[in-house]
Amino acid sequence: MKGRLLGGVVAAAVLAAWALAAVTGDPGALDAHGFMESEERCGGCHHMEPDGADWLLDPHLFVRPVVPMCMECHPSDRIGRSHPVGVDPYETLDLRDLPEDLPLHWSDDARAEVMTCGTCHDPHGPRFSGAKLFSFQQPYPGTGGQYLTFFLRVRGETPREGFTPLCHRCHPGL
């Protein structure tokens, strides 16, 4: 039991360090994904079909591969460590079912749905929260005590949990 607890603490510390390394971009840009709030901008990422005067949007079809799209603003040399992308979790982890709140996206070659940045991160989610994500997280400058959410799709209920609840969705033994 003691070894498993220590392993969990080490895993949480490593994941928190990865997240800290992932903070990129202009520190003055308090809403880096704010451009997404304009419906006219949806077609910049999502495939849309004309429907008379309106457009039909499929939130899971994109105009280009998701990972390169994310890398336009978050290049790999600036995000630090991250979970591997392009992974087919059904094949790699021999999973039967994935949580519905962690979506997969079609790979570049469209042979399978794979993990992308958008599997763990929701770019449409809130950037800041009044709640810490991990115990040693500091408020983001200029936000009046708000903390980065890293756009995580799954967050813990307490800072002590850190990134563990997200990771446990696919890796319950961590």
ZAVEXMAR-754030 format. One line per field, with one value per residue: residue in one letter; x negated, y negated, z of N, C-alpha, C in turn. Coordinates in Angstrom, 3 decimals. Atoms other than C-alpha are relative to their C-alpha. Example, Ala and Ser with C-alpha at 12.3 -4.5 7.8 and 13.67 -1.06 7.14 Angstrom:
2
residu <- (A;S)
n_px <- (-0.890;0.820)
n_py <- (1.190;1.190)
n_pz <- (0.000;-0.060)
ca_px <- (-12.300;-13.670)
ca_py <- (4.500;1.060)
ca_pz <- (7.800;7.140)
c_px <- (-0.900;0.770)
c_py <- (-1.200;-1.090)
c_pz <- (0.000;0.730)
END
This chain:
174
residu <- (M;K;G;R;L;L;G;G;V;V;A;A;A;V;L;A;A;W;A;L;A;A;V;T;G;D;P;G;A;L;D;A;H;G;F;M;E;S;E;E;R;C;G;G;C;H;H;M;E;P;D;G;A;D;W;L;L;D;P;H;L;F;V;R;P;V;V;P;M;C;M;E;C;H;P;S;D;R;I;G;R;S;H;P;V;G;V;D;P;Y;E;T;L;D;L;R;D;L;P;E;D;L;P;L;H;W;S;D;D;A;R;A;E;V;M;T;C;G;T;C;H;D;P;H;G;P;R;F;S;G;A;K;L;F;S;F;Q;Q;P;Y;P;G;T;G;G;Q;Y;L;T;F;F;L;R;V;R;G;E;T;P;R;E;G;F;T;P;L;C;H;R;C;H;P;G;L)
n_px <- (-0.829;0.890;0.667;-0.976;-0.221;1.189;-0.039;-1.010;0.532;1.033;-0.681;-0.655;1.046;0.506;-1.022;-0.056;1.173;-0.294;-0.966;0.682;0.816;-0.886;-0.495;0.671;-0.727;0.165;-0.555;-1.001;-1.233;-0.766;-0.978;0.651;-0.950;-1.198;-0.474;-0.928;-1.359;-0.690;-0.480;0.559;1.338;-0.075;0.521;1.458;0.429;-0.995;-0.604;-1.384;-0.753;-1.069;-1.370;-0.761;0.675;0.769;1.048;-0.030;1.327;0.246;1.103;1.062;0.680;0.855;0.462;1.347;0.269;-0.089;1.286;0.690;-0.776;0.363;1.426;0.203;0.171;0.660;1.020;0.506;1.179;-0.413;-0.961;0.640;-0.463;-1.426;-0.433;0.134;-1.173;0.058;-0.092;-1.295;-0.047;-0.603;1.068;1.142;-0.346;-0.957;-1.235;-1.244;-0.806;0.630;-0.969;-0.576;0.475;1.362;-0.211;1.080;-0.172;0.581;1.428;0.334;-0.261;-1.422;-0.191;-0.534;-0.089;1.144;0.091;0.574;-0.001;-1.389;-0.518;0.104;-0.205;-1.150;0.369;-1.158;-0.244;0.526;1.452;0.288;-0.936;0.348;0.532;1.316;0.018;0.936;0.220;0.977;-0.325;-0.089;-0.962;0.545;0.106;-0.997;-1.336;-0.667;-0.020;-0.503;0.998;-0.138;-0.661;0.645;-1.106;-0.176;-1.377;-0.310;0.773;-0.244;-0.812;0.907;1.329;0.834;-0.167;0.752;-0.444;-0.312;-1.320;0.029;0.795;-0.692;-1.108;0.493;1.063;-0.448;1.033;1.100)
n_py <- (1.189;1.149;0.130;0.487;1.415;0.719;0.003;0.978;1.343;0.247;0.200;1.309;1.026;0.034;0.604;1.430;0.616;0.078;1.080;1.279;0.215;0.203;1.376;0.693;1.123;1.346;0.097;1.047;-0.428;-0.683;-0.910;-0.401;-0.701;0.825;0.126;-1.090;0.356;0.553;-1.087;0.158;-0.577;-1.465;-0.640;-0.008;-1.289;-1.050;-0.158;0.464;-0.182;1.001;-0.473;1.218;1.188;-0.395;-0.987;-1.157;-0.234;-1.252;0.360;-0.992;0.018;1.175;0.359;-0.573;-0.818;0.743;0.267;1.125;1.216;0.467;0.350;1.324;0.943;-0.704;-0.875;-1.016;0.461;0.932;-0.566;-0.909;-1.382;-0.145;-1.371;-0.299;0.116;-0.950;-1.328;-0.680;-0.627;-1.329;-0.920;0.139;-0.360;-1.105;0.442;-0.345;1.211;1.223;0.951;0.860;1.377;0.080;-0.374;-0.297;0.674;-0.763;0.231;0.622;-0.932;-0.371;-1.434;-0.245;1.148;-0.021;1.076;1.256;1.003;0.199;-1.101;0.387;1.445;0.554;1.380;0.870;0.080;1.208;0.033;0.270;-0.456;0.439;-1.157;-0.506;-1.319;-0.764;0.715;1.088;0.890;1.412;0.721;0.554;1.462;0.862;-0.596;0.171;-1.237;-1.147;-1.007;-0.636;-1.311;-0.777;-0.463;-1.434;-0.508;-0.607;0.624;-0.547;0.811;0.702;0.159;-1.163;-1.003;0.408;-0.482;-1.418;-0.407;-0.071;-1.167;-1.228;-0.322;-1.064;-0.733;-0.098;-0.562;0.936)
n_pz <- (0.000;-0.101;1.293;0.988;-0.307;0.439;1.462;0.405;-0.268;1.006;1.283;-0.042;0.063;1.384;0.852;-0.318;0.622;1.433;0.217;-0.173;1.190;1.148;0.068;1.085;0.580;-0.497;-1.341;-0.059;0.668;-1.027;0.600;1.251;0.864;0.074;1.381;0.290;-0.418;1.152;0.862;1.344;0.014;-0.137;1.201;-0.011;-0.540;0.216;1.324;-0.034;1.242;0.150;-0.154;0.259;-0.516;-1.175;0.188;-0.889;-0.552;-0.708;-0.890;0.020;1.295;0.058;1.339;0.125;-1.180;-1.256;-0.648;0.639;-0.226;-1.343;0.004;0.585;-1.114;-1.100;0.607;-0.919;-0.735;-1.047;-0.950;-0.938;0.076;0.234;0.294;1.430;0.864;1.101;-0.596;0.035;-1.319;0.057;0.369;-0.895;-1.378;0.061;-0.646;0.686;0.045;-0.489;-0.539;1.029;-0.136;0.536;1.407;0.938;1.289;1.108;0.222;1.288;1.109;-0.120;-0.203;-1.337;-0.883;-0.903;-0.975;0.455;-1.073;-0.386;-0.800;-1.417;-0.129;0.710;0.307;-0.210;-1.437;-0.633;-0.188;-1.406;-1.024;-1.338;-0.731;0.409;0.628;-0.807;-1.254;0.060;1.114;-0.352;0.849;1.238;-0.154;0.616;0.018;-1.279;-0.779;0.769;0.337;1.309;0.021;1.054;0.830;-0.239;0.072;-1.294;-1.073;-1.325;-0.903;-0.900;0.577;-0.338;1.061;1.179;1.304;-0.142;0.501;1.460;0.404;-0.420;0.919;0.889;-0.703;-1.381;-0.881;-0.291)
ca_px <- (0.000;-2.815;-4.642;-1.468;-0.873;-4.458;-4.095;-0.931;-2.645;-5.620;-3.303;-1.338;-4.565;-5.838;-2.545;-2.463;-6.004;-4.904;-2.001;-4.204;-6.473;-3.437;-2.669;-3.446;-2.487;-2.255;-1.889;0.199;2.760;5.305;7.658;5.488;8.393;10.887;11.053;13.029;16.022;16.889;19.069;17.612;14.253;15.489;14.523;10.884;10.682;13.922;15.267;18.559;21.206;23.491;27.153;29.056;28.213;26.674;23.784;23.786;20.859;19.570;17.457;15.412;14.424;11.554;10.225;6.739;5.151;5.674;2.100;0.470;3.310;2.527;-1.205;-0.730;-0.447;-1.919;-5.100;-6.633;-9.821;-7.765;-5.310;-7.848;-6.796;-3.410;-1.396;-2.136;0.289;1.155;1.704;4.539;5.468;7.569;4.494;1.801;3.590;5.890;8.851;12.393;14.099;12.829;14.489;16.854;15.421;11.988;12.595;10.358;9.811;9.015;5.320;3.553;3.957;7.592;7.036;8.013;9.096;6.166;5.293;4.624;4.124;7.920;8.330;7.189;7.529;10.730;9.673;13.218;13.070;12.239;8.597;8.812;10.451;10.583;9.455;5.867;5.149;2.201;1.010;-1.982;-0.267;-0.545;2.127;1.612;0.369;3.016;6.006;6.834;5.982;7.134;5.294;4.609;6.819;4.603;7.964;8.097;11.229;11.050;9.952;9.598;11.780;8.760;5.291;3.803;5.171;3.360;3.605;4.300;8.076;7.428;4.737;6.813;9.539;7.343;4.596;6.393;3.290;1.090)
ca_py <- (0.000;-2.390;-1.694;-2.294;-5.613;-6.701;-5.683;-7.775;-10.787;-10.449;-10.113;-13.189;-15.182;-14.202;-15.138;-18.467;-19.194;-18.382;-20.783;-23.566;-23.088;-23.335;-26.993;-28.847;-31.927;-35.603;-36.122;-39.200;-37.299;-36.447;-34.711;-33.056;-30.973;-33.841;-34.025;-30.769;-32.522;-34.023;-31.635;-33.094;-31.575;-27.942;-27.099;-27.861;-24.530;-22.610;-21.236;-22.954;-22.252;-24.925;-24.490;-27.287;-30.496;-28.551;-26.178;-22.669;-21.974;-18.561;-19.219;-16.088;-16.825;-19.211;-21.057;-19.691;-17.272;-18.350;-18.029;-20.235;-22.726;-22.934;-23.100;-26.302;-28.155;-25.523;-24.248;-21.132;-22.975;-25.274;-22.923;-20.765;-17.235;-16.008;-12.831;-11.089;-11.881;-9.748;-6.786;-4.350;-3.515;-0.535;1.063;-0.294;0.158;2.955;0.927;1.941;-1.355;-4.875;-7.542;-9.616;-12.847;-12.048;-12.146;-10.633;-12.193;-10.758;-10.344;-11.988;-8.850;-8.314;-4.648;-4.988;-7.436;-8.390;-10.537;-14.171;-17.307;-17.616;-14.264;-15.658;-19.393;-21.218;-24.388;-25.734;-25.277;-28.015;-29.076;-30.160;-28.914;-30.074;-26.579;-25.369;-22.387;-21.226;-22.239;-24.395;-26.166;-29.956;-32.394;-33.581;-37.201;-39.806;-37.571;-38.584;-35.201;-32.891;-29.702;-28.176;-25.195;-23.979;-23.443;-19.986;-17.966;-16.236;-17.994;-16.792;-18.011;-19.060;-20.383;-17.331;-15.173;-17.208;-15.631;-12.148;-12.108;-12.823;-10.168;-7.602;-7.802;-5.585;-4.490;-3.422;-1.688;-4.790)
ca_pz <- (0.000;0.940;-2.361;-4.368;-2.570;-3.219;-6.879;-7.148;-5.569;-7.928;-10.951;-9.871;-9.389;-12.834;-14.467;-12.633;-13.860;-17.417;-17.080;-15.764;-18.767;-21.045;-20.248;-23.434;-25.345;-24.554;-20.787;-21.499;-23.547;-20.878;-23.317;-25.931;-27.255;-27.105;-30.901;-30.798;-29.263;-32.649;-34.683;-37.881;-36.890;-36.503;-40.079;-39.300;-37.485;-38.034;-41.306;-42.069;-44.693;-46.153;-45.240;-46.911;-45.089;-42.181;-41.773;-40.348;-38.092;-37.080;-33.968;-34.646;-38.259;-38.811;-41.838;-41.182;-38.718;-35.097;-33.800;-36.474;-35.983;-32.249;-32.960;-34.944;-31.612;-29.294;-31.005;-29.484;-28.526;-26.267;-24.577;-22.818;-22.017;-23.052;-23.456;-26.766;-29.582;-32.583;-30.252;-30.903;-27.294;-28.317;-29.847;-27.527;-24.197;-25.323;-24.079;-24.912;-24.127;-23.724;-21.639;-23.783;-22.394;-23.875;-27.643;-30.270;-33.702;-37.099;-37.758;-40.672;-42.760;-41.597;-40.745;-37.109;-34.474;-32.277;-29.296;-30.127;-28.051;-28.009;-26.276;-22.925;-23.582;-24.555;-26.393;-25.920;-22.146;-19.645;-19.455;-15.807;-12.640;-9.056;-8.016;-8.082;-10.288;-8.167;-4.708;-5.673;-8.584;-8.454;-9.684;-13.253;-13.308;-14.006;-13.305;-9.756;-8.248;-11.045;-11.987;-15.399;-16.191;-19.042;-20.744;-19.142;-19.863;-16.458;-13.286;-9.728;-6.902;-4.823;-5.676;-3.995;-6.832;-9.479;-12.926;-11.567;-12.272;-15.958;-16.258;-14.366;-17.013;-19.245;-16.833;-13.645;-12.281;-12.191)
c_px <- (-0.868;-0.711;0.935;0.286;-1.183;-0.035;0.992;-0.483;-1.060;0.640;0.662;-1.033;-0.559;1.003;0.134;-1.182;0.203;0.924;-0.666;-0.853;0.859;0.529;-0.801;0.795;-0.298;0.622;1.079;1.319;0.830;1.053;-0.502;0.936;1.290;0.554;1.027;1.434;0.815;0.401;-0.563;-1.365;0.005;-0.662;-1.511;-0.558;0.941;0.495;1.468;0.627;1.055;1.370;0.910;-0.790;-0.879;-1.087;0.213;-1.427;-0.039;-1.196;-1.161;-0.703;-0.759;-0.514;-1.414;-0.264;-0.114;-1.369;-0.764;0.735;-0.346;-1.443;-0.287;-0.237;-0.771;-1.053;-0.637;-1.221;0.359;0.970;-0.643;0.511;1.500;0.311;-0.210;1.327;-0.167;0.108;1.424;0.133;0.640;-1.077;-1.118;0.292;0.948;1.287;1.203;0.875;-0.812;1.071;0.491;-0.518;-1.450;0.040;-1.292;0.294;-0.673;-1.449;-0.206;0.334;1.406;0.222;0.646;0.149;-1.104;0.086;-0.652;-0.048;1.414;0.613;0.020;0.309;1.192;-0.300;1.154;0.323;-0.579;-1.504;-0.355;1.101;-0.451;-0.626;-1.364;0.156;-0.934;-0.481;-0.983;0.231;0.167;1.048;-0.696;-0.020;1.119;1.415;0.750;0.141;0.564;-1.169;0.263;0.679;-0.703;1.043;0.263;1.476;0.447;-0.927;0.354;0.858;-0.865;-1.356;-0.913;0.066;-0.801;0.631;0.484;1.389;0.067;-0.727;0.703;1.149;-0.429;-1.038;0.367;-1.058;-1.132;-0.066)
c_py <- (-1.245;-0.251;-0.548;-1.484;-0.827;-0.077;-1.011;-1.428;-0.353;-0.272;-1.374;-1.116;-0.123;-0.679;-1.495;-0.722;-0.122;-1.172;-1.357;-0.321;-0.337;-1.428;-0.738;-1.225;-1.307;-0.113;-1.062;0.388;0.806;0.936;0.418;0.709;-0.788;-0.152;1.070;-0.332;-0.588;1.131;-0.097;0.676;1.531;0.712;-0.027;1.324;1.139;0.007;-0.399;0.175;-1.083;0.654;-1.211;-1.200;0.332;0.997;1.130;0.286;1.375;-0.270;0.989;0.107;-1.314;-0.232;0.495;0.804;-0.850;-0.361;-1.122;-1.332;-0.585;-0.506;-1.354;-1.045;0.613;0.948;0.917;-0.471;-0.979;0.605;0.943;1.411;0.043;1.471;0.254;-0.184;0.963;1.440;0.523;0.753;1.374;1.044;-0.027;0.471;1.180;-0.340;0.426;-1.237;-1.161;-0.903;-0.944;-1.430;-0.174;0.440;0.309;-0.741;0.839;-0.369;-0.601;0.913;0.594;1.505;0.305;-1.316;0.132;-1.146;-1.214;-0.933;-0.157;1.156;-0.393;-1.478;-0.439;-1.465;-0.985;-0.160;-1.280;0.090;-0.145;0.527;-0.577;1.109;0.410;1.377;0.938;-0.895;-1.162;-0.956;-1.428;-0.672;-0.571;-1.527;-0.744;0.534;-0.176;1.294;1.211;0.918;0.563;1.354;0.968;0.615;1.501;0.390;0.610;-0.626;0.674;-0.933;-0.798;-0.150;1.196;1.073;-0.342;0.501;1.449;0.380;0.100;1.266;1.312;0.385;1.120;0.884;0.149;0.516;-0.944;-0.348)
c_pz <- (0.000;-1.339;-1.062;0.209;-0.470;-1.523;-0.525;0.192;-1.040;-1.359;-0.046;-0.111;-1.411;-0.920;0.265;-0.628;-1.501;-0.279;0.152;-1.217;-1.211;-0.111;-1.063;-0.400;0.702;1.387;0.118;-0.636;0.974;-0.572;-1.375;-0.963;-0.173;-1.404;-0.347;0.374;-1.142;-0.942;-1.415;-0.120;0.062;-1.173;-0.100;0.493;-0.394;-1.449;0.108;-1.373;-0.117;0.103;-0.165;0.471;1.210;-0.394;0.989;0.438;0.647;0.900;-0.012;-1.350;-0.133;-1.407;-0.262;1.266;1.271;0.568;-0.712;0.198;1.377;0.029;-0.654;1.085;1.159;-0.570;1.040;0.777;1.116;1.009;1.000;-0.192;-0.154;-0.216;-1.487;-0.744;-1.162;0.476;-0.165;1.322;0.005;-0.290;1.041;1.413;0.084;0.764;-0.824;-0.184;0.538;0.578;-1.099;0.072;-0.437;-1.465;-0.757;-1.300;-1.075;-0.186;-1.382;-1.171;0.069;0.115;1.345;0.742;1.043;1.009;-0.657;1.207;0.563;0.771;1.476;0.242;-0.838;-0.297;0.160;1.485;0.586;0.201;1.476;0.897;1.329;0.825;-0.563;-0.628;0.765;1.131;-0.094;-1.173;0.520;-0.884;-1.226;0.131;-0.729;0.006;1.306;0.777;-0.711;-0.388;-1.388;0.156;-0.937;-0.919;0.183;-0.033;1.331;1.036;1.315;0.834;0.970;-0.671;0.278;-1.096;-1.252;-1.291;0.055;-0.506;-1.526;-0.448;0.324;-0.920;-0.954;0.677;1.474;0.973;0.321;1.459)
END
